[in-house]
Amino acid sequence: MPGDDGKATKIKSIPSSSVLYLHPSDNPSLSLTQISFNGYNYDLWAAAVKNGLDAKNKLSFVEGKVKRPSDVDGEDIEVVAWRSCNAMLKAWLRNVIDPKLHSSIAVELTVAEIWEELKNRYSAGNAPRVHQLKGELMECKQGRLTVVEYYTKLKTIWDELANYIKIPACTCGAASVIAKEKEEEKVHQFLMGLDKNLYGHVRNNLLMEDPITTLPRAYALILREERDSNMTKVEEESNEAAMAVRSYGVRKSKGSYSK
């Protein structure tokens, strides 16, 4: 575009590789993760959010590596871009935080300050959370849950525990032994929490196997047992309904003859 002196003037813009760049598809309603922070799952939530921010090239922004401009009210393109990014990322964080906690987050803080405040307030270390998760694991029972719901509940606890308890890397084969033991422990945990009235016989058969079955196979067999049981129940209810209809027809027919 020509300037007053007749020479072309280059319009300055934020390059797409910059941490200050916002893609046209970025909007305040975006959700960085399906995990919502509830005040107790900080470490799991923070890891998921950091992964989402990294994919958006915004991780360094919340970590405070992108400094707040001294003239924050200025109109320089990078100042305006910083304000836009700061506002956008604050909205993204609020989207993945339980609304009950929103009032505890000072709106005047920058997104980097909010991130640091959440870390200082809720990151209490791994030991308390590991203890809590192991307690939840011990108490996890099927109850009225379906097999799929029960297994999903267990797997959620296992996956979070895996974020805290890492299998050591080594070349002596110990890691594979530890991994195998952990897998067998999951099989026992899964089988122990099942409804014994519904799946006691299948569980006993699986526990008699040597070596013990794998978790995927145990889950598949129990799931098949549930489906077979549900099909049998549906057939029985259908037969009962058919018998009731026939019985009603017979009674009605006898009543017609007696007239």
For each residue, the residues with C-beta under 8 A, 3 or more apart:
1: 8 9 11
2: 6 7 8 9
3: 6 7 8 9
4:
5:
6: 2 3
7: 2 3
8: 1 2 3
9: 1 2 3
10:
11: 1
12: 77
13: 77
14: 18 20 21 77 78 81
15: 18 21
16: 21 23
17: 21 57
18: 14 15 21 81
19: 57 58 60 61 66 85
20: 14 66 78 81 82 85
21: 14 15 16 17 18 57 81
22: 26 81 84 85 88
23: 16 26
24:
25:
26: 22 23 30 56 88
27: 30
28: 87 88 91 92 95
29: 91 95
30: 26 27 91 92 95
31: 34 92 95 96
32: 48 49 52 53 56 92 93 95 96
33: 45 48 49 51 52 96
34: 31 48
35: 41 44 45 48 49 96
36: 45 96 97 98
37: 41 42 45 96 97 98 101 118 122
38: 41 98 101
39: 42 98 101 122
40: 129 132
41: 35 37 38 44 45 129 160
42: 37 39 45 46 118 119 122 123 124
43: 46 47 123 126 129 163 164
44: 35 41 47 48 160 163
45: 33 35 36 37 41 42 48 49 96
46: 42 43 49 50 118 119 123
47: 43 44 50 51 163
48: 32 33 34 35 44 45 51 52
49: 32 33 35 45 46 52 53 93 96
50: 46 47 53 54 59
51: 33 47 48 54 55
52: 32 33 48 49 55 56 92
53: 32 49 50 56 58 59 61 62 89 92
54: 50 51 57 58 59
55: 51 52
56: 26 32 52 53
57: 17 19 21 54
58: 19 53 54 61 62 85 89
59: 50 53 54 62 63
60: 19 63 65 66
61: 19 53 58 65 66 85 86 89 111 112
62: 53 58 59 89 93 111 112 115
63: 59 60 112 115
64: 67 112 115 116
65: 60 61
66: 19 20 60 61 82 85 112
67: 64
68: 72 82 86 110 112
69: 72 74 76 78 79 82
70:
71: 74 76 79
72: 68 69 79 82 83
73: 79
74: 69 71 79 80
75: 79 80
76: 69 71 79 80
77: 12 13 14 80 81
78: 14 20 69 81 82
79: 69 71 72 73 74 75 76 82 83
80: 74 75 76 77 83 84
81: 14 18 20 21 22 77 78 84 85
82: 20 66 68 69 72 78 79 85 86
83: 72 79 80 86 87
84: 22 80 81 87 88
85: 19 20 22 58 61 66 81 82 88 89
86: 61 68 82 83 89 90 110 111
87: 28 83 84 90 91
88: 22 26 28 84 85 91 92
89: 53 58 61 62 85 86 92 93 111
90: 86 87 93 94 107 111 114
91: 28 29 30 87 88 94 95
92: 28 30 31 32 52 53 88 89 95 96
93: 32 49 62 89 90 96 97 111 114 115
94: 90 91 97 102 105
95: 28 29 30 31 32 91 92
96: 31 32 33 35 36 37 45 49 92 93
97: 36 37 93 94 101 102 105
98: 36 37 38 39 101 102
99: 102
100: 103
101: 37 38 39 97 98 104 105
102: 94 97 98 99 105
103: 100
104: 101
105: 94 97 101 102 109 114 117 118
106: 109 114 117
107: 90
108:
109: 105 106 113 114 117
110: 68 86 113 114
111: 61 62 86 89 90 93 114 115
112: 61 62 63 64 66 68 115 116
113: 109 110 116 117
114: 90 93 105 106 109 110 111 117 118
115: 62 63 64 93 111 112 118 119
116: 64 112 113 119 120
117: 105 106 109 113 114 120 121
118: 37 42 46 105 114 115 121 122 123
119: 42 46 115 116 122 123
120: 116 117 123
121: 117 118
122: 37 39 42 118 119
123: 42 43 46 118 119 120
124: 42 128 129
125: 128 129
126: 43 129 130 164
127: 130 131
128: 124 125 131 132
129: 40 41 43 124 125 126 132 133 160 164
130: 126 127 133 134 161 164 165
131: 127 128 134 135
132: 40 128 129 135 136
133: 129 130 136 137 157 160 161 164
134: 130 131 137 138 161
135: 131 132 138 139
136: 132 133 139 140 157
137: 133 134 140 154 157 158 161 189
138: 134 135
139: 135 136
140: 136 137 150 153 154 157 189 193
141: 150 193
142: 145 147 150 193 194 195
143: 150 195
144:
145: 142 149 150 153
146: 149 150 226
147: 142 150 151 194 219 222 223 226
148: 151 152 223
149: 145 146 152 153
150: 140 141 142 143 145 146 147 153 154 193 194
151: 147 148 154 155 190 219
152: 148 149 155 156
153: 140 145 149 150 156 157
154: 137 140 150 151 157 158 186 189 190 193
155: 151 152 158 159
156: 152 153 159 160
157: 133 136 137 140 153 154 160 161
158: 137 154 155 161 162 186
159: 155 156 162 163
160: 41 44 129 133 156 157 163 164
161: 130 133 134 137 157 158 164 165
162: 158 159 165 166
163: 43 44 47 159 160
164: 43 126 129 130 133 160 161
165: 130 161 162
166: 162
167: 175 178 179 182
168: 174 175 178
169: 175
170: 173 174 175
171:
172:
173: 170 176 177
174: 168 170 177 178
175: 167 168 169 170 178 179
176: 173 179 180
177: 173 174 180 181
178: 167 168 174 175 181 182
179: 167 175 176 182 183
180: 176 177 183 184
181: 177 178 184 185
182: 167 178 179 185 186
183: 179 180 186 187 214 215
184: 180 181 187 188 212
185: 181 182 188 189
186: 154 158 182 183 189 190 215
187: 183 184 190 191 206 212 213 214 215 218
188: 184 185 191 192 212
189: 137 140 154 185 186 192 193
190: 151 154 186 187 193 194 215 218 219 222
191: 187 188 194 203 206 207 218
192: 188 189
193: 140 141 142 150 154 189 190
194: 142 147 150 190 191 198 199 200 203 222
195: 142 143 198 199
196: 199 200 203
197: 200
198: 194 195 225 226 229
199: 194 195 196 202 203 222 225 226
200: 194 196 197 203 204
201: 204 205
202: 199 205 206 221 222 225
203: 191 194 196 199 200 206 207 222
204: 200 201 207 208
205: 201 202 208 209
206: 187 191 202 203 209 212 213 218 221
207: 191 203 204 212
208: 204 205
209: 205 206 212 213
210:
211:
212: 184 187 188 206 207 209
213: 187 206 209 217 218 221
214: 183 187 217 218
215: 183 186 187 190 218 219
216: 219 220
217: 213 214 220 221
218: 187 190 191 206 213 214 215 221 222
219: 147 151 190 215 216 222 223
220: 216 217 223 224
221: 202 206 213 217 218 224 225
222: 147 190 194 199 202 203 218 219 225 226
223: 147 148 219 220 226 227
224: 220 221 227 228
225: 198 199 202 221 222 228 229
226: 146 147 198 199 222 223 229 230
227: 223 224 230 231
228: 224 225 231 232
229: 198 225 226 232 233
230: 226 227 233 234
231: 227 228 234 235
232: 228 229 235 236
233: 229 230 236 237
234: 230 231 237 238
235: 231 232 238 239
236: 232 233 239 240
237: 233 234 240 241
238: 234 235 241 242
239: 235 236 242 243
240: 236 237 243 244
241: 237 238 244 245
242: 238 239 245 246
243: 239 240 246 247
244: 240 241 247 248
245: 241 242 248 249
246: 242 243 249 250
247: 243 244 250 251
248: 244 245 251 252
249: 245 246 252 253
250: 246 247 253 254
251: 247 248 254 255
252: 248 249 255 256
253: 249 250 256 257
254: 250 251 257 258
255: 251 252 258 259
256: 252 253 259
257: 253 254
258: 254 255
259: 255 256
